[in-house]
Amino acid sequence: MSAIEFGPVRKLLDDPDVSEIMINSFDKIFVEKNGKKVRVEAAFTSREELQTFVESIFRAHNKHIGPDSPYADVCLEDGTRVNAIIQPVSRFGTSVTFRKFSKNINTLDDLVKASMLTRSTADFLAACIKARINMLISGGTGVGKTTLLQTLTRYFPPDERTVTIEDAAELKIGQDNIVSLETRMPDSNGKGEVTLRDLARNALRMSPDRLIFGEVRGGEALDMLQAMSMGNPGSIGIVHGNRPEEALSRLESMVLMLGLNLQPADIKKMISNSIQVVVHIERLKSGFRRVTSILELRGMKKDGEILCSPLYSLQNVTVDGEVISELRPVFQSYPLFLPQFEAEGFATSRFFVRD
């Protein structure tokens, strides 16, 4: 990290078991540790000390937070994402959230060991990357969507150019041929703002082989769908949603809110024609994060809704005499993207076997 004095949160940042640090006020700090949120004894001495601390973080990264811009995001050098919001928007004083990324999770193998994925699921997702399948990763807040995305980028061929589009640049992609784009808040005069839509439109002029949307939450949804369907196969986006169908509905709403001359049926068709696979992640009651379903979008149903066909779903299986829920392949019909798999030399029977 940079030479910022992290004071009372230093030990929390260094603790590998802490995944999030939540500062509600100068004297109330909570952490998420091993999937559970608990209050810790660490505290700042005053509101002023906390405010100075926050300003130093953003200043060190050439970003601004103040009365004219009361909330902002920044990503530290180690990948930790920082969100801060100050008074009067935050009624009880400055609030800061640190979301850490585990240094022990770097590959799909690591996710298998952490039980987020099964071995067969990991192999399938790696094959999707190599076969340039357009993918959407969905799930709630803090379930590991960005972590999964980052591990998948390791399978990008080195001769492809990747452009990432993020609010706060946090993705760490090891390939050389990559451009990382990040939004910018307006200055004190209301000028200089750069939005996700601005970045998406410019990215299309940069000869990308793949586009990565770190999080889609507004009008850039349309840009992502257009990119996926118009010459950038193998692109990936992240959308919040408690269920995969909810994430797709949110995409539709984002495009509708642009106020263009598009009917809901047209948008649904655009979504079904652009996105091929949806990977959904959930945090279980135990606190563990798991991929709980993988769907294929197969066009439209007669009632005008998107046809979602399960490829992997949670099933009850018996292991050593104990019934557990495990993500298993579900065969209903061969996926529409099967030719892309076969073009990469993947044997059909490896992933899609009829019982």
Backbone hydrogen bonds in HBPLUS format (Angstrom, degrees):
<---DONOR---> <-ACCEPTOR-->    atom                        ^
c    i                          cat <-CA-CA->   ^        H-A-AA   ^      H-
h    n   atom  resd res      DA  || num        DHA   H-A  angle D-A-AA Bond
n    s   type  num  typ     dist DA aas  dist angle  dist       angle   num
A0009-VAL N   A0006-PHE O   3.03 MM   3  5.69 155.1  2.10 148.9 144.8     1
A0010-ARG N   A0007-GLY O   3.08 MM   3  5.59 167.6  2.10 120.5 124.2     2
A0013-LEU N   A0009-VAL O   2.90 MM   4  6.14 153.8  1.97 155.4 161.9     3
A0014-ASP N   A0010-ARG O   3.08 MM   4  6.35 144.4  2.21 144.4 154.5     4
A0015-ASP N   A0011-LYS O   3.02 MM   4  6.11 121.4  2.38 136.3 150.2     5
A0015-ASP N   A0012-LEU O   3.31 MM   3  5.13 143.2  2.46  92.3 102.4     6
A0018-VAL N   A0015-ASP O   3.15 MM   3  5.59 161.1  2.19 114.7 120.5     7
A0019-SER N   A0032-GLU O   2.87 MM  13  5.64 160.9  1.91 162.0 167.9     8
A0100-LYS N   A0019-SER O   2.85 MM  81  5.13 154.6  1.92 149.2 155.1     9
A0032-GLU N   A0020-GLU O   2.90 MM  12  5.03 154.6  1.97 135.5 139.2    10
A0021-ILE N   A0098-PHE O   2.88 MM  77  4.94 155.6  1.94 140.2 147.5    11
A0098-PHE N   A0021-ILE O   2.79 MM  77  4.94 165.6  1.81 150.2 155.2    12
A0022-MET N   A0030-PHE O   2.69 MM   8  4.99 175.9  1.69 153.1 154.0    13
A0030-PHE N   A0022-MET O   2.80 MM   8  4.99 171.3  1.81 147.9 150.6    14
A0023-ILE N   A0096-VAL O   2.72 MM  73  4.97 168.1  1.73 167.9 167.4    15
A0096-VAL N   A0023-ILE O   2.98 MM  73  4.97 149.0  2.08 133.4 142.9    16
A0024-ASN N   A0028-LYS O   2.91 MM   4  5.54 145.1  2.04 163.3 174.2    17
A0028-LYS N   A0025-SER O   3.13 MM   3  5.18 171.6  2.13 112.6 115.2    18
A0044-PHE N   A0026-PHE O   2.73 MM  18  5.00 166.9  1.75 163.1 160.5    19
A0040-VAL N   A0029-ILE O   2.96 MM  11  5.94 170.2  1.97 160.4 160.1    20
A0031-VAL N   A0038-VAL O   2.81 MM   7  5.57 159.0  1.85 159.7 164.6    21
A0038-VAL N   A0031-VAL O   2.84 MM   7  5.57 155.3  1.90 160.7 166.6    22
A0033-LYS N   A0036-LYS O   2.70 MM   3  5.28 160.4  1.74 156.1 154.0    23
A0036-LYS N   A0033-LYS O   3.08 MM   3  5.28 167.7  2.10 111.6 115.5    24
A0050-LEU N   A0046-SER O   3.23 MM   4  6.53 161.6  2.27 147.8 152.0    25
A0051-GLN N   A0047-ARG O   2.92 MM   4  6.15 160.7  1.95 150.7 156.3    26
A0052-THR N   A0048-GLU O   2.93 MM   4  6.11 161.0  1.97 149.7 154.5    27
A0053-PHE N   A0049-GLU O   2.96 MM   4  6.12 153.3  2.03 144.2 151.9    28
A0054-VAL N   A0050-LEU O   2.97 MM   4  6.27 159.0  2.02 152.6 157.1    29
A0055-GLU N   A0051-GLN O   3.01 MM   4  6.24 168.2  2.03 152.9 156.0    30
A0056-SER N   A0052-THR O   2.98 MM   4  6.15 149.1  2.08 144.0 152.3    31
A0057-ILE N   A0053-PHE O   3.20 MM   4  6.52 148.2  2.31 145.3 152.9    32
A0057-ILE N   A0054-VAL O   3.14 MM   3  5.27 122.3  2.49  99.0 112.8    33
A0058-PHE N   A0054-VAL O   3.23 MM   4  6.60 165.8  2.25 158.6 160.1    34
A0059-ARG N   A0055-GLU O   2.85 MM   4  5.94 157.2  1.91 148.2 155.7    35
A0060-ALA N   A0056-SER O   3.01 MM   4  5.99 152.9  2.09 139.2 145.8    36
A0061-HIS N   A0058-PHE O   3.11 MM   3  5.20 143.7  2.24  98.7 109.4    37
A0063-LYS N   A0058-PHE O   2.76 MM   5  4.82 164.4  1.78 150.0 147.8    38
A0062-ASN N   A0059-ARG O   3.12 MM   3  5.01 159.3  2.16 111.1 109.5    39
A0066-GLY N   A0069-SER O   2.98 MM   3  5.06 160.0  2.02 116.3 122.5    40
A0069-SER N   A0066-GLY O   2.91 MM   3  5.06 135.2  2.11 106.0 119.4    41
A0086-ILE N   A0070-PRO O   2.90 MM  16  5.39 157.7  1.95 156.8 163.8    42
A0072-ALA N   A0084-ALA O   3.05 MM  12  5.70 151.8  2.13 154.3 161.3    43
A0084-ALA N   A0072-ALA O   3.05 MM  12  5.70 165.9  2.07 165.6 169.9    44
A0074-VAL N   A0082-VAL O   2.90 MM   8  5.25 147.4  2.01 147.7 156.1    45
A0082-VAL N   A0074-VAL O   2.75 MM   8  5.25 171.5  1.76 174.4 173.6    46
A0076-LEU N   A0080-THR O   2.77 MM   4  5.20 162.5  1.80 162.5 162.0    47
A0079-GLY N   A0076-LEU O   2.97 MM   3  5.42 164.0  1.99 119.9 123.0    48
A0081-ARG N   A0099-ARG O   2.91 MM  18  5.06 164.1  1.94 145.6 143.8    49
A0099-ARG N   A0081-ARG O   2.78 MM  18  5.06 165.3  1.80 151.6 156.8    50
A0083-ASN N   A0097-THR O   2.95 MM  14  5.22 159.0  2.00 146.9 153.9    51
A0097-THR N   A0083-ASN O   2.84 MM  14  5.22 157.9  1.89 153.7 160.3    52
A0085-ILE N   A0095-SER O   2.97 MM  10  5.46 152.4  2.05 156.0 163.3    53
A0095-SER N   A0085-ILE O   2.92 MM  10  5.46 164.3  1.94 161.4 166.7    54
A0090-SER N   A0086-ILE O   2.98 MM   4  5.22 156.8  2.04 115.8 120.8    55
A0093-GLY N   A0090-SER O   3.21 MM   3  5.65 161.5  2.24 122.3 122.3    56
A0105-ILE N   A0102-SER O   3.34 MM   3  5.48 166.5  2.35 103.4 107.5    57
A0110-ASP N   A0107-THR O   3.08 MM   3  5.19 123.3  2.41  96.3 109.8    58
A0111-LEU N   A0107-THR O   3.25 MM   4  6.69 147.5  2.36 141.1 149.7    59
A0111-LEU N   A0108-LEU O   3.07 MM   3  4.97 116.5  2.49  91.7 107.4    60
A0112-VAL N   A0108-LEU O   2.91 MM   4  6.25 144.7  2.04 147.1 157.3    61
A0113-LYS N   A0109-ASP O   2.98 MM   4  6.29 157.4  2.03 148.1 153.7    62
A0114-ALA N   A0110-ASP O   2.96 MM   4  6.20 139.8  2.13 138.1 149.5    63
A0116-MET N   A0111-LEU O   2.92 MM   5  5.31 146.1  2.04 163.4 161.8    64
A0117-LEU N   A0111-LEU O   3.43 MM   6  5.84 155.4  2.50 116.7 117.0    65
A0115-SER N   A0112-VAL O   2.99 MM   3  4.97 157.5  2.04 103.8 109.9    66
A0291-VAL N   A0116-MET O   2.93 MM 175  5.76 172.6  1.93 150.4 148.0    67
A0122-ALA N   A0118-THR O   2.96 MM   4  6.20 161.9  1.99 154.4 159.0    68
A0123-ASP N   A0119-ARG O   3.00 MM   4  6.27 161.8  2.04 151.7 156.2    69
A0124-PHE N   A0120-SER O   2.98 MM   4  6.16 151.1  2.07 140.6 148.7    70
A0125-LEU N   A0121-THR O   2.93 MM   4  6.22 162.3  1.96 155.8 159.3    71
A0126-ALA N   A0122-ALA O   2.99 MM   4  6.20 159.0  2.04 150.8 156.7    72
A0127-ALA N   A0123-ASP O   2.99 MM   4  6.18 150.2  2.08 141.7 149.9    73
A0128-CYS N   A0124-PHE O   2.92 MM   4  6.27 146.4  2.03 145.0 154.9    74
A0129-ILE N   A0125-LEU O   3.08 MM   4  6.42 151.0  2.17 146.6 153.1    75
A0130-LYS N   A0126-ALA O   3.10 MM   4  6.41 165.0  2.12 149.2 152.6    76
A0131-ALA N   A0127-ALA O   2.85 MM   4  6.00 146.5  1.96 147.3 156.9    77
A0133-ILE N   A0128-CYS O   2.96 MM   5  5.18 162.9  1.98 153.7 155.6    78
A0132-ARG N   A0129-ILE O   3.10 MM   3  5.11 161.1  2.13 105.7 110.6    79
A0276-GLN N   A0134-ASN O   3.10 MM 142  5.34 153.3  2.17 124.2 132.5    80
A0277-VAL N   A0134-ASN O   3.15 MM 143  6.51 154.8  2.22 157.0 164.1    81
A0135-MET N   A0235-SER O   3.05 MM 100  6.48 163.9  2.07 159.8 164.5    82
A0237-GLY N   A0135-MET O   3.12 MM 102  6.64 147.9  2.22 148.3 157.8    83
A0136-LEU N   A0277-VAL O   2.89 MM 141  6.32 153.7  1.96 156.6 165.2    84
A0279-VAL N   A0136-LEU O   2.82 MM 143  6.25 161.7  1.85 163.3 169.4    85
A0137-ILE N   A0237-GLY O   2.88 MM 100  6.28 163.1  1.91 159.7 165.3    86
A0239-VAL N   A0137-ILE O   3.02 MM 102  6.37 158.8  2.07 155.9 160.5    87
A0138-SER N   A0279-VAL O   2.83 MM 141  6.14 163.5  1.86 154.6 160.0    88
A0281-ILE N   A0138-SER O   2.96 MM 143  6.33 155.3  2.02 146.8 153.0    89
A0241-GLY N   A0139-GLY O   3.06 MM 102  4.92 152.4  2.14 108.7 114.8    90
A0148-LEU N   A0144-GLY O   2.99 MM   4  6.18 162.4  2.02 150.0 153.6    91
A0149-LEU N   A0145-LYS O   2.98 MM   4  6.23 164.8  2.00 149.7 154.4    92
A0150-GLN N   A0146-THR O   2.88 MM   4  6.06 160.3  1.92 150.4 155.3    93
A0151-THR N   A0147-THR O   3.13 MM   4  6.42 154.5  2.20 147.7 153.8    94
A0152-LEU N   A0148-LEU O   3.03 MM   4  6.30 151.7  2.11 151.5 159.7    95
A0153-THR N   A0149-LEU O   3.14 MM   4  6.45 142.8  2.29 148.4 157.7    96
A0154-ARG N   A0151-THR O   3.28 MM   3  5.69 155.6  2.35 106.4 113.4    97
A0155-TYR N   A0152-LEU O   3.04 MM   3  5.84 169.1  2.05 123.4 126.9    98
A0156-PHE N   A0153-THR O   3.09 MM   3  5.37 167.6  2.10 113.0 115.1    99
A0160-GLU N   A0157-PRO O   3.22 MM   3  5.71 166.5  2.24 119.0 120.6   100
A0209-ASP N   A0161-ARG O   2.74 MM  48  5.15 163.7  1.77 144.3 149.9   101
A0210-ARG N   A0161-ARG O   3.22 MM  49  6.62 153.1  2.29 154.1 155.9   102
A0162-THR N   A0177-ASN O   3.07 MM  15  6.52 161.6  2.11 152.3 156.2   103
A0179-VAL N   A0162-THR O   2.89 MM  17  6.39 153.1  1.96 156.8 165.6   104
A0163-VAL N   A0210-ARG O   3.09 MM  47  6.52 160.5  2.13 158.3 163.6   105
A0212-ILE N   A0163-VAL O   2.95 MM  49  6.24 159.4  1.99 155.0 156.4   106
A0164-THR N   A0179-VAL O   2.92 MM  15  6.36 160.7  1.95 162.3 168.8   107
A0181-LEU N   A0164-THR O   2.85 MM  17  5.83 161.3  1.88 148.6 155.0   108
A0165-ILE N   A0212-ILE O   2.79 MM  47  6.07 155.8  1.84 171.8 179.6   109
A0214-GLY N   A0165-ILE O   2.92 MM  49  6.02 157.8  1.97 150.4 157.6   110
A0166-GLU N   A0181-LEU O   3.11 MM  15  6.31 155.2  2.18 141.6 148.9   111
A0183-THR N   A0166-GLU O   3.12 MM  17  6.61 144.0  2.25 148.5 159.0   112
A0178-ILE N   A0176-ASP O   2.95 MM   2  5.73 134.8  2.16 105.0  91.8   113
A0184-ARG N   A0194-VAL O   2.98 MM  10  4.84 160.2  2.02 131.6 136.7   114
A0194-VAL N   A0184-ARG O   2.90 MM  10  4.84 164.1  1.92 135.3 138.5   115
A0187-ASP N   A0191-LYS O   2.68 MM   4  5.37 164.6  1.70 153.1 155.3   116
A0190-GLY N   A0187-ASP O   2.81 MM   3  5.20 161.5  1.85 120.9 123.2   117
A0199-LEU N   A0195-THR O   3.05 MM   4  6.41 160.3  2.09 150.0 154.7   118
A0200-ALA N   A0196-LEU O   2.83 MM   4  6.05 157.1  1.88 148.1 155.0   119
A0201-ARG N   A0197-ARG O   2.98 MM   4  6.14 165.3  2.00 151.6 154.4   120
A0202-ASN N   A0198-ASP O   3.08 MM   4  6.29 158.1  2.13 146.2 152.5   121
A0203-ALA N   A0199-LEU O   2.77 MM   4  5.91 152.0  1.85 149.0 157.5   122
A0204-LEU N   A0200-ALA O   3.31 MM   4  6.56 145.0  2.44 144.2 150.5   123
A0205-ARG N   A0202-ASN O   2.92 MM   3  5.38 151.6  2.00 111.9 120.9   124
A0206-MET N   A0203-ALA O   3.00 MM   3  5.18 162.7  2.03 113.4 116.6   125
A0236-ILE N   A0211-LEU O   3.11 MM  25  6.62 152.1  2.19 156.2 164.9   126
A0213-PHE N   A0236-ILE O   2.92 MM  23  6.33 165.9  1.94 157.3 161.7   127
A0238-ILE N   A0213-PHE O   3.23 MM  25  6.42 130.9  2.48 152.5 164.4   128
A0216-VAL N   A0238-ILE O   2.75 MM  22  5.88 163.5  1.78 170.3 170.7   129
A0221-ALA N   A0218-GLY O   3.03 MM   3  6.05 166.5  2.04 128.8 131.8   130
A0222-LEU N   A0219-GLY O   3.14 MM   3  5.96 144.4  2.27 121.9 126.2   131
A0224-MET N   A0220-GLU O   2.90 MM   4  6.20 154.8  1.96 152.7 159.3   132
A0225-LEU N   A0221-ALA O   3.02 MM   4  6.29 164.4  2.05 151.2 154.7   133
A0226-GLN N   A0222-LEU O   2.93 MM   4  6.15 161.1  1.97 152.2 157.6   134
A0227-ALA N   A0223-ASP O   2.92 MM   4  6.05 154.6  1.98 144.0 151.2   135
A0228-MET N   A0224-MET O   2.95 MM   4  6.18 158.4  1.99 152.1 157.6   136
A0229-SER N   A0225-LEU O   3.12 MM   4  6.29 143.3  2.26 142.2 151.3   137
A0230-MET N   A0226-GLN O   2.99 MM   4  5.86 116.8  2.40 141.0 155.0   138
A0230-MET N   A0227-ALA O   3.41 MM   3  5.24 152.2  2.50  95.6 103.3   139
A0246-GLU N   A0243-ARG O   3.01 MM   3  5.08 121.5  2.36  98.5 113.7   140
A0247-ALA N   A0243-ARG O   3.07 MM   4  6.45 150.0  2.16 152.4 160.7   141
A0248-LEU N   A0244-PRO O   3.11 MM   4  6.45 152.0  2.19 147.2 154.1   142
A0249-SER N   A0245-GLU O   3.00 MM   4  6.28 151.2  2.09 142.4 150.4   143
A0250-ARG N   A0246-GLU O   2.91 MM   4  6.18 149.3  2.01 145.5 154.0   144
A0251-LEU N   A0247-ALA O   3.05 MM   4  6.37 152.8  2.12 143.7 150.4   145
A0252-GLU N   A0248-LEU O   3.09 MM   4  6.41 158.7  2.14 146.2 151.3   146
A0253-SER N   A0249-SER O   2.96 MM   4  6.27 157.1  2.01 148.0 154.1   147
A0254-MET N   A0250-ARG O   2.89 MM   4  6.14 155.5  1.95 153.4 159.8   148
A0255-VAL N   A0251-LEU O   3.14 MM   4  6.45 158.3  2.19 152.4 156.8   149
A0256-LEU N   A0252-GLU O   2.98 MM   4  6.21 160.2  2.02 150.4 156.5   150
A0257-MET N   A0253-SER O   2.95 MM   4  6.11 151.2  2.03 149.1 155.7   151
A0258-LEU N   A0255-VAL O   3.11 MM   3  5.52 158.1  2.16 109.6 116.4   152
A0259-GLY N   A0256-LEU O   3.01 MM   3  5.86 166.8  2.03 123.4 127.6   153
A0266-ASP N   A0263-GLN O   2.88 MM   3  5.19 122.0  2.22 106.8 121.9   154
A0267-ILE N   A0263-GLN O   3.08 MM   4  6.48 154.1  2.15 155.5 163.5   155
A0268-LYS N   A0264-PRO O   2.93 MM   4  6.17 164.8  1.95 154.9 158.7   156
A0269-LYS N   A0265-ALA O   3.06 MM   4  6.22 158.6  2.11 142.4 148.1   157
A0270-MET N   A0266-ASP O   2.97 MM   4  6.21 149.7  2.06 140.7 149.3   158
A0271-ILE N   A0267-ILE O   2.88 MM   4  6.20 157.9  1.93 154.5 160.0   159
A0272-SER N   A0268-LYS O   2.93 MM   4  6.20 166.7  1.95 154.6 157.7   160
A0273-ASN N   A0269-LYS O   2.94 MM   4  6.04 141.4  2.09 143.1 153.2   161
A0274-SER N   A0270-MET O   3.05 MM   4  6.08 123.0  2.38 138.9 152.3   162
A0274-SER N   A0271-ILE O   3.18 MM   3  5.22 143.8  2.32  98.9 109.3   163
A0275-ILE N   A0271-ILE O   3.01 MM   4  5.92 168.1  2.02 159.4 161.3   164
A0297-LEU N   A0276-GLN O   3.03 MM  21  5.28 156.4  2.09 128.8 135.5   165
A0278-VAL N   A0295-LEU O   2.92 MM  17  5.11 157.0  1.97 138.9 145.6   166
A0295-LEU N   A0278-VAL O   2.89 MM  17  5.11 160.6  1.92 148.2 153.6   167
A0280-HIS N   A0293-SER O   2.93 MM  13  5.38 178.0  1.93 165.1 164.4   168
A0292-THR N   A0280-HIS O   2.92 MM  12  5.95 147.5  2.03 143.9 154.5   169
A0282-GLU N   A0290-ARG O   2.87 MM   8  5.59 163.5  1.90 159.3 161.4   170
A0290-ARG N   A0282-GLU O   2.87 MM   8  5.59 164.1  1.89 164.3 169.3   171
A0284-LEU N   A0288-PHE O   2.78 MM   4  5.49 161.4  1.81 174.8 168.9   172
A0287-GLY N   A0284-LEU O   2.82 MM   3  5.30 158.4  1.87 114.6 122.1   173
A0294-ILE N   A0312-TYR O   3.00 MM  18  5.00 157.5  2.06 142.1 139.8   174
A0311-LEU N   A0294-ILE O   2.77 MM  17  5.51 170.7  1.78 159.9 159.1   175
A0312-TYR N   A0294-ILE O   3.18 MM  18  5.00 160.2  2.22 136.9 138.6   176
A0296-GLU N   A0309-SER O   2.77 MM  13  5.13 160.9  1.81 146.4 152.9   177
A0309-SER N   A0296-GLU O   2.82 MM  13  5.13 171.1  1.83 156.7 158.9   178
A0298-ARG N   A0307-LEU O   2.88 MM   9  5.37 171.5  1.88 160.3 163.3   179
A0307-LEU N   A0299-GLY O   2.87 MM   8  5.59 177.9  1.87 146.8 147.6   180
A0301-LYS N   A0305-GLU O   2.74 MM   4  5.38 169.7  1.75 168.6 171.9   181
A0304-GLY N   A0301-LYS O   3.01 MM   3  5.40 161.4  2.05 114.9 118.2   182
A0330-VAL N   A0311-LEU O   2.71 MM  19  5.09 162.3  1.74 135.4 135.6   183
A0313-SER N   A0328-ARG O   2.99 MM  15  5.65 155.8  2.05 157.5 157.3   184
A0328-ARG N   A0313-SER O   2.94 MM  15  5.65 171.5  1.95 148.4 146.2   185
A0315-GLN N   A0326-GLU O   2.82 MM  11  5.39 159.1  1.86 139.7 144.8   186
A0326-GLU N   A0315-GLN O   2.82 MM  11  5.39 169.6  1.83 150.1 150.7   187
A0317-VAL N   A0324-ILE O   2.78 MM   7  5.50 162.5  1.81 164.7 169.4   188
A0324-ILE N   A0317-VAL O   2.76 MM   7  5.50 164.2  1.79 169.0 170.3   189
A0319-VAL N   A0322-GLU O   2.75 MM   3  5.20 165.3  1.77 152.4 150.5   190
A0322-GLU N   A0319-VAL O   2.94 MM   3  5.20 163.6  1.97 112.9 117.9   191
A0338-LEU N   A0335-PRO O   3.14 MM   3  5.44 157.8  2.19 114.9 115.6   192
A0340-GLN N   A0337-PHE O   2.91 MM   3  5.43 132.5  2.14 114.4 127.0   193
A0341-PHE N   A0337-PHE O   3.36 MM   4  6.82 148.6  2.46 147.5 156.4   194
A0341-PHE N   A0338-LEU O   2.99 MM   3  5.09 120.1  2.36 100.8 116.1   195
A0342-GLU N   A0338-LEU O   2.91 MM   4  6.23 164.6  1.93 160.7 165.0   196
A0343-ALA N   A0339-PRO O   2.89 MM   4  6.00 146.3  2.01 140.4 149.2   197
A0344-GLU N   A0341-PHE O   3.02 MM   3  5.30 137.5  2.21 102.9 114.8   198
A0346-PHE N   A0341-PHE O   3.15 MM   5  5.48 161.5  2.18 147.2 141.4   199
A0345-GLY N   A0342-GLU O   2.96 MM   3  4.92 156.0  2.02 101.5 108.8   200
A0350-ARG N   A0347-ALA O   3.01 MM   3  5.46 150.9  2.09 111.3 120.3   201
A0351-PHE N   A0348-THR O   3.30 MM   3  6.10 145.3  2.43 119.5 124.9   202
A0352-PHE N   A0348-THR O   2.97 MM   4  5.84 166.3  1.99 168.3 169.4   203
